[in-house]
Amino acid sequence: MKNIHDVNLLIFDLDGTILKSDKANLVAIKKVFSDLNVNVSIDINDIRTLLTRSSEYFYSKILPDEKISQWKYIRGKVREEYYTSFSKYGKLFDGTIGTLEVLRKRGYKTAICSNCSDEYLKMVFSIFKLDKYFDSIECTQRNNLNKIELVKKIINDSGNLKAAVIGDREVDIDAAKNNNIPSIVALYGFGPEEVKCADITINKFSELLGIFDRKNFIFEKMLEEIKLRKEKNKPFIIGINGIYTSGKTYFAKSLESYLKSSVFLGSLILNNFLMT
């Protein structure tokens, strides 16, 4: 796995990673189809499968043959419904705002890299008030670039900070691989099973806090020392020193959580370790 300890820039996909947009899209499409007497059955799974594809491909798959030539007109009507449907049915995945706030407090730069249209991106940011949580906001339509090229642009614009891509689709993994950076995939998103080939997978957005925590690098070094020094069946004492109110208790509790989750400790858990 690529090193994540030197990552300073987190590049996020939008739909299926930060925004749960499937129901809002479905509601808008169904209303327009009803208004235009387009008789076709479409469900939430169709939306999740096709959502990140081009508009032309999307509508070619859901419209009856006799209506495909009108896809641009129909897309325009659907977009007119977006603000209403997203205001009511769109939502951020649980823990999104709190996680972004903590990551930014930890010093990480954040960016959006989406396959959506510029109009859609502005609408989402307006409804959910996301501007203050991102340093860079990009979409493929705005730049006429594919996602691989767009990730490269974001990195270049940042001054070539070390980056990672967080998304829910194969296209996000490809964008990371082609820029030689780590990929983190949201299994809660809209992507298929193949996304498990990412460098790291998460089951909820807040798990990013455990991945992008600069203390982890220190904890890994400490664990290496423990492996070298600990004698079997003997307690191992770790001393933590610092000035008053410097965060010793917080550091110790974080270290405890890290050590408990370590495969190396196995059945030892923390019973044979004393921290003072």
QUIGIQUI-V246196 format. One record per backbone hydrogen bond with DSSP energy under -1.0 kcal/mol. NH is the residue of the N-H (numbers start at 0). CO is the residue of the C=O. Records with the same first field share a line. If there is no record, write none. Layout:
NH=CO ; CO
//
This chain:
6=3
7=161
8=161
9=108
10=163
11=110
12=165
15=18
16=13
17=13
18=13
19=90
20=18
24=20
25=21
26=22
27=23
28=24
29=25
30=26
31=27
32=28
33=29
34=30
35=31
36=33
37=32
39=37
46=42
47=43
48=44
49=45
50=46
52=49
57=53
58=54
59=55
60=56
61=57
62=58
66=63
69=66
70=67
73=69
74=70
75=71
76=72
77=73
78=74
79=75
80=77
84=80
85=81
86=82
87=83
88=84
90=19
92=17
95=92
98=94
99=95
100=96
101=97
102=98
103=99
104=100
105=101
106=103
107=102
108=7
110=9
111=135
112=11
113=137
120=116
121=117
122=118
123=119
124=120
125=121
126=122
127=123
132=129
133=130
134=109
135=109
137=111
139=113
140=115
142=138
143=139
144=139
149=145
150=146
151=147
152=148
153=149
154=150
155=151
156=152
157=153
158=155
159=154
163=8
164=181
165=10
166=183
172=168
173=169
174=170
175=171
176=172
177=173
179=176
180=175
183=164
184=199
185=166
186=201
188=185
194=191
195=192
196=193
197=194
199=182
201=184
206=203
207=204
208=205
211=207
212=210
215=212
218=214
219=215
220=216
221=217
222=218
223=219
224=220
225=221
226=222
227=223
228=224
229=225
233=230
235=271
237=273
245=242
250=246
251=247
252=248
253=249
254=250
255=251
256=252
257=253
258=254
259=255
260=256
267=264
268=265
270=267
272=269
273=235
275=237
//
